[in-house]
């Protein structure tokens, strides 16, 4: 390599660092540092008047079982919500990308986006009314089905989750399906594969990146969800997010809250790593997600 | 139309048969009342400009499209309504359409794995190796398809399409993406391969050289119709009309209106008042006085001389000016401007004394009637 090329390369690298600096600082100040603070708090003690008091104890972690319900709800409803979003979102994404005419596609894409023009809070309030005692249950009552309750059940939380997160699942899958070369589908059919076999062996593996992205996006955000269980789950179906708010703002038990937060981070890192490993293992040579 | 007439007593010898097939897309008639029969084990091409219906015809055979009217038979069986995945036909796609998430072996073995009952993996592996051997790529089985060159991808696509031993192999402009030298190589290889496997090949192309060099029979298409169906020699020597003559090989056309006709040919008067006579093409349409027509003369049928050295006995001679000479190795092409005829292309061998002529020279061009053809428009 010539000297000129080396100088050129150093200069380019310097530029790259300069451009990366703002986001690096952002991450350091708003992610890494707070995480360290939470880590330190989590081995501390609750001050008698609430808040944090320096100590070194693992009691907070040993006590995690006290919030078992929150963990259980999060760890069942977040994967379930992700799965339902996937099952409902994939056909929609497929229709949008493969079957719909350009005109219908645009219209449907707009319809998927339109709800975002209203505040999420207001839309969730709307669901509170729909699922609440004067909403659907009253309607069902009217046609003779009595005693049905939706609000403050896992079901209503799931409804809220699917409603809110479906677009996040649809868009990545739509993008990967739209990029899919439709001639590959003809090639598969030409080689003797029925439409279903073609879907299983060509369409699905080639849309896997979109499926993986969509699932990650929905799952990670769901693990930290607060608003939906708060509003549609009442005090009955709560997530770790609700437990954290309670611990930090009501009981003022910052160390225990920090331990719960750390546990959530660890669970998230582990599940996401396992998921990516599993999809990569099947996503390599002989791609097939089914 | 001059398609090979489907012979009722000899049904078994045709692999593909179209009878009055019609296919519309909206208001456009992509395939308009087309009939032909392709002999078993032959190499057939559909030749024509884009939008002439050749690709639609291929897709009708493959089963990606269904005809609006008419009958399509493959190996004597009607396939109307039969989906692509149940037809004994495989296709090499224009841009190969190899599965990007599979390696070469998985791509080639794909067709076998769709069979019911599914063959054992050891059998698939053996057949894949055999197919890759056939296209001379045995060492690349575990490569990813995007690591391959265009020519290699082409071979993988061929192996993938041949592994199920189809009755008919369809090729949709398979060589269009290759450079000229590689294209020539693949043409020869495709021809050899076709003889080796004995499967009926149907090629779609807009490249006349490709069609002429590889095919046993060619269908020239225009506006959804087959204009002429025949061997390369028939198309070159006996085009049915000007369209075919223009598409197959090169010709100079001198349009005019028909002044008189007889059994052998026609006499035309050009717009500039010249009277030209030529015999009919053997398979061409006959003309009547008053029709529009063209005298077609191949560039190699025209001679070029200095004004003092013109030989005697030529039927047509015109003074002309040499505009340009293009040296092409064993022959040269001359662009000349002939009085009353306009620009004319002449092709002469290296040995011809006209090679000494320079652009700007005054020359005389000429030809004999029997080397020209009187053709109808169309």
Interface residues (C-beta under 8 A of the other chain):
Chain A: X181 X183 X184 X186 X187 X188 X189 X190 X191 X192 X193 X194 X195 X197 X201 X202 X205 X206 X285 X286 X287
Chain B: X62 X63 X64 X83 X84 X85 X86 X89 X90 X91 X93 X95 X97 X98 X99 X100 X101 X102 X103 X106 X110 X111 X114 X115 X160 X161 X164
